[in-house]
């Protein structure tokens, strides 16, 4: 990702656009093919250096014009006369940015697919692993750990769709001159613009000003920030489940070499998940500057330029790194099934209040009456720190409705995971279908 947004890469993309412009002029008979090919040769070579562009920029105080002059210097014959012919700076800048976004989105899409595959393997492996579901940070009812991961898969599959959907809107160039009318490009302006974009294999802004519409960038950055927030959600859950008093999962820790603390030698911290959470905050911080860069004066001012040189490269670099980190976490995640079972046992059967209520309703009493019976028995069990089964079985109104054997069966957490396993199977199959790859 860094290679896409480095200064030398930015210049390479911009020269690629200059080459496409020259080739389009040649296609329309406005310059010779030989001159267009010479411009393309220079654009694809190492002859134009960052150092030389910087030297010229000290005089011009204009980075794009410095690049144009540096290219012109290296062109043989008359070809240099036709570099940047009819264009304005942002024809080159915005179109080059579109190429950068295209390549960066390809990386993000591949990252998402890699994480999806990792999660599908984990969900399949932990399909039957019993865990307590939690609401309000309190014990709720049983789930499987694979079911929890299946929820992440469903969410990431939506992001996969969003990336596909947003790509044609986010990736758009322009070759329409100073205010979008294409006046300097002549009567063939529209044909020229189409030819340039076909050469680069991207679409174009249909009614540009001096720039491509910044709503495109705003939508893109918001989507990536939302993806980052979802990653933060997964990372936060890992951190919470790795708490000492919960200890149901933990990040991989190299016990032979890794150090958790400079003073507390026993520490094993979820540092990768913590990194993701911290970076998500930084990532969201780029949303507001992107919104503000959408508001430009008239046909354009320069206030967006300095801002976007930070926002787009950092947003893509952050989400790429966060996806890498999250994949690292789930690839090496240690699932402590024994601790999950101990936590279930520590609930004293209270997490099975709902299935008991439903079983009593099935025996013919009203739902509200059943709820009150189980609520009262639960409060007693809480106060006495004993099993809910025992406080229920002390009640005559329960004994006359259900046998002890049946009640014990109802209160077995393994019998009350609902559709958890089937949901895991569906989500794993969805990943296999999307990636056209078998999950083992």
Beta strands, then each sheet from edge to edge (+ up, - down):
strand 1: 130-135
strand 2: 138-144
strand 3: 172-173
strand 4: 203-204
strand 5: 249-250
strand 6: 334-335
sheet 1: 1+ 2-
sheet 2: 3+ 4+
sheet 3: 5+ 6-
end
